[in-house]
Amino acid sequence: MKRNVFILIVIIFSFISVSAQKISDEDPLYARAGFKGGINYSSILGDADDTSGRVRIHLGALVEYPISSKFYIQGELLYSAQGYKVEVAGQEQKISLNYISLPIVTKFYVTEKISLETGPQFSILTTVGNDDVADNDPFFDSFNDFDFSWAVGAGYKLESGLFFQVRYNLGLTNINDTGVIDITNRNSVAQLSVGYLFKTKDNRRIIREQ
């Protein structure tokens, strides 16, 4: 899986390099750092029965780096609170899966303000929560520490730096790690974000015509 992920990233960056459009000195581009936060609607897909979604949050920092006038790379470092609800013996349990996530998305600006976005997301599980089971229950050790997903979405950015994003992250790896039963479940997360990108005179990047 790790080898396939590496190959996929190489293909993405190769495509960006070939497709990048050169611009002149009169049209400067800016690398911009900022922050974002918003709402997650998270659930799981797979073998588990009687599950439903949860509304939780995400927040963190990001950098948007220009490749050309149309293509940008946006790297993010997020705290992403996820999870799901499940019916067990007629009782609803709320499962919390909290991740530190690193999305690396390619942004294509179809207009000056509207972008289409896609790319991989790498996540590390930090904590698992379930108020209905004891602290020493094996349940807490039944989840994989690493999660890989793919993101697709769109954004709307104002010249001021204020932006809005909608995104869907589809998990591509099994979140469960148990030797007791053979079960496969994947994360499914829809996100709505608002954020701000700072711009300074010192962080411009000019791509010169060849």
Legacy VTK file of the C-alpha trace (Angstrom):
# vtk DataFile Version 3.0
C-alpha trace
ASCII
DATASET POLYDATA
POINTS 210 float
0.000 0.000 0.000
2.761 2.495 0.915
4.496 1.820 -2.424
1.249 2.417 -4.330
0.692 5.678 -2.441
4.214 6.873 -3.332
3.725 6.011 -7.031
0.391 7.863 -7.054
1.942 10.998 -5.569
4.763 10.916 -8.153
2.201 10.672 -10.977
0.242 13.641 -9.595
3.280 15.891 -9.319
4.503 14.819 -12.768
1.154 15.784 -14.267
1.281 19.168 -12.550
4.796 19.849 -13.850
3.797 19.061 -17.441
0.538 21.017 -17.282
1.844 24.134 -15.512
1.329 27.364 -17.469
4.150 29.898 -17.385
3.365 33.517 -16.580
5.243 36.770 -16.971
7.019 38.984 -14.443
4.100 41.416 -14.550
1.781 38.848 -12.950
3.278 37.759 -9.589
2.060 34.731 -7.668
2.060 34.380 -3.904
2.682 31.512 -1.536
0.208 32.101 1.258
-0.026 30.573 4.730
-3.195 30.561 6.770
-5.642 28.614 8.864
-8.992 26.892 8.472
-11.683 25.227 10.519
-15.110 23.767 10.072
-17.549 20.920 10.367
-17.058 17.198 9.693
-19.925 14.864 8.945
-18.187 11.540 9.502
-19.288 7.935 9.214
-17.863 4.595 8.086
-18.397 2.351 5.076
-17.968 -1.414 5.157
-18.940 -4.436 7.206
-20.334 -2.757 10.318
-24.122 -2.792 10.649
-26.486 -0.262 12.222
-24.105 2.671 11.920
-24.846 6.341 11.304
-22.878 9.575 11.036
-21.671 12.135 13.530
-21.187 15.900 13.285
-17.747 16.895 14.589
-15.034 19.485 13.821
-11.672 20.015 12.125
-9.146 22.842 12.427
-5.538 23.579 11.558
-2.976 25.428 9.444
-2.185 25.365 5.715
0.073 26.693 2.968
-1.045 27.363 -0.611
1.915 27.280 -3.025
1.680 28.330 -6.696
2.898 26.027 -9.454
1.433 28.209 -12.206
-1.335 30.744 -12.656
-3.897 27.923 -12.641
-2.339 25.151 -10.540
-1.557 25.351 -6.835
-0.508 22.836 -4.198
-2.144 23.184 -0.792
-0.631 21.361 2.166
-2.535 21.246 5.440
-1.944 20.050 8.983
-5.283 19.398 10.669
-6.827 18.058 13.812
-9.804 16.097 12.489
-12.417 14.763 14.904
-14.252 11.878 13.244
-16.183 8.771 14.221
-19.630 7.263 13.941
-22.679 6.030 15.853
-23.525 2.342 16.186
-26.440 0.394 17.675
-25.257 -2.290 20.132
-27.914 -4.386 21.917
-30.474 -1.680 21.317
-28.246 1.060 22.706
-26.635 3.820 20.649
-22.880 4.210 21.147
-20.908 7.227 19.943
-17.448 6.265 18.676
-14.817 9.018 18.501
-11.814 8.647 16.180
-9.513 11.657 16.429
-6.765 12.137 13.843
-3.856 14.403 12.978
-4.187 14.666 9.200
-1.915 15.824 6.383
-3.891 16.522 3.186
-1.851 17.446 0.087
-4.291 18.672 -2.538
-3.832 19.946 -6.071
-5.963 23.002 -6.784
-7.003 23.985 -10.301
-8.521 27.464 -10.531
-11.269 27.424 -13.146
-11.784 31.149 -12.442
-9.861 33.640 -10.311
-11.952 32.669 -7.283
-13.247 29.124 -7.848
-11.000 26.063 -7.614
-11.444 22.327 -8.029
-9.339 20.269 -5.611
-8.139 16.695 -5.228
-5.321 14.818 -3.543
-4.228 12.298 -0.898
-4.653 12.614 2.847
-2.432 10.858 5.390
-3.724 10.564 8.958
-2.454 9.317 12.300
-4.980 8.172 14.892
-4.353 9.994 18.175
-7.237 8.932 20.425
-10.286 6.660 20.396
-13.345 7.403 22.499
-16.383 5.405 23.621
-18.084 6.368 26.876
-20.042 3.107 26.991
-17.095 0.719 27.419
-14.479 0.387 30.166
-11.078 2.039 29.723
-9.284 -1.316 29.540
-11.647 -2.796 26.939
-9.892 -4.364 23.877
-12.152 -2.159 21.767
-9.679 0.701 22.096
-6.892 -1.384 20.515
-8.996 -2.524 17.555
-8.247 0.466 15.274
-5.332 1.050 12.916
-2.997 3.904 13.800
-2.650 4.998 10.144
-5.373 5.991 7.704
-5.038 6.891 4.026
-7.859 8.598 2.153
-8.489 10.533 -1.052
-10.007 14.014 -1.075
-12.116 15.736 -3.732
-13.738 19.120 -3.399
-14.043 22.734 -4.439
-13.108 26.108 -3.029
-14.063 29.765 -3.305
-11.358 32.323 -2.423
-11.723 36.085 -2.137
-8.866 38.480 -2.898
-8.752 39.384 0.803
-7.683 35.808 1.612
-10.982 34.639 3.063
-11.986 31.292 1.558
-14.613 28.580 1.758
-14.204 24.878 0.953
-16.356 21.797 0.555
-14.559 18.461 0.505
-15.211 14.740 0.685
-12.582 12.325 2.037
-13.028 8.669 1.099
-11.009 6.254 3.203
-8.967 3.739 1.211
-7.551 1.702 4.102
-9.162 -0.426 6.778
-9.638 1.479 10.031
-9.955 -1.790 11.990
-7.074 -3.900 13.281
-8.320 -6.945 15.147
-7.307 -10.593 15.120
-10.619 -11.686 16.618
-12.862 -11.098 13.603
-12.201 -10.321 9.948
-13.873 -6.931 9.458
-13.181 -4.073 7.063
-14.437 -0.528 7.509
-13.319 2.731 5.923
-13.719 6.351 6.927
-16.165 8.552 5.051
-15.992 12.269 5.859
-17.731 15.282 4.318
-16.244 18.647 5.296
-17.360 22.270 5.182
-14.562 24.744 5.955
-13.907 28.454 6.251
-10.418 29.911 6.494
-8.056 32.752 5.817
-4.826 33.026 3.789
-2.343 35.776 4.635
-0.483 37.617 1.867
2.689 39.677 2.239
4.936 41.480 -0.230
7.863 39.250 0.718
6.367 35.884 -0.219
5.705 36.446 -3.908
6.972 33.840 -6.364
7.474 34.923 -9.969
7.552 32.243 -12.678
9.545 33.536 -15.615
8.764 32.833 -19.243
11.173 30.385 -20.879
LINES 1 211
210 0 1 2 3 4 5 6 7 8 9 10 11 12 13 14 15 16 17 18 19 20 21 22 23 24 25 26 27 28 29 30 31 32 33 34 35 36 37 38 39 40 41 42 43 44 45 46 47 48 49 50 51 52 53 54 55 56 57 58 59 60 61 62 63 64 65 66 67 68 69 70 71 72 73 74 75 76 77 78 79 80 81 82 83 84 85 86 87 88 89 90 91 92 93 94 95 96 97 98 99 100 101 102 103 104 105 106 107 108 109 110 111 112 113 114 115 116 117 118 119 120 121 122 123 124 125 126 127 128 129 130 131 132 133 134 135 136 137 138 139 140 141 142 143 144 145 146 147 148 149 150 151 152 153 154 155 156 157 158 159 160 161 162 163 164 165 166 167 168 169 170 171 172 173 174 175 176 177 178 179 180 181 182 183 184 185 186 187 188 189 190 191 192 193 194 195 196 197 198 199 200 201 202 203 204 205 206 207 208 209
